[in-house]
Amino acid sequence: MAAVLLAAGCSSSPSSTTPASAPSAGSTVAQAVAYTQCMRSHGVPEYPEPDSRGQLQKIGSGQQVGVSDAQLSTASNACQSLWPYQALTPAQQQQELTDDLKFAQCMRSNGVPTLPDPVATNGKVEFVISTSKTGINPDSPQILAKAHACLHVLPAGAQLPSAVTIP
């Protein structure tokens, strides 16, 4: 689950460093690609592609991408709605928490009884898995197979929930 579910915090500014991955990795990658395309279509043709996990390079000045700071700012403002690392609204956070609780129940009924409930903090929802307390190896093929088997309880098109593992 760690490779697929691992998530880190969100950022609200396009000029800040992006998270290690986002709550919904698949959708974050798509959003990061859409943001990049938007930036390019708004006059920043050298805006860099996100990496395979949807991370965007920190861009602190227009010079980094071959444009003026004013042009970078104009493009950033035009594309802000596509920025993939925005915090969830309270209603979105509550819905994601409800969905992820269903996922946790499915995982428990499919042989992972120590999976904790997800938690909602700072505009995101994630599972915090202590490997020493739960005995869960998030990278094991068995856990990943069970996680994929429980996708059916999530909304159509949803990715595996976000998770952070701690020792």
Secondary structure, DSSP 8 states (H G I E B T S, - for coil): -HHHHB-----S-TTS---SS-SSHHHHHHHHHHHHHHHHHTT-TT-----TTS------SGGGGTS-HHHHHHHHHHHGGG-TT----HHHHHHHHHHHHHHHHHHHHTT-TT----EEETTEEEEEEEHHHH---TT-HHHHHHHHHTGGGS-TT-----EEEE-
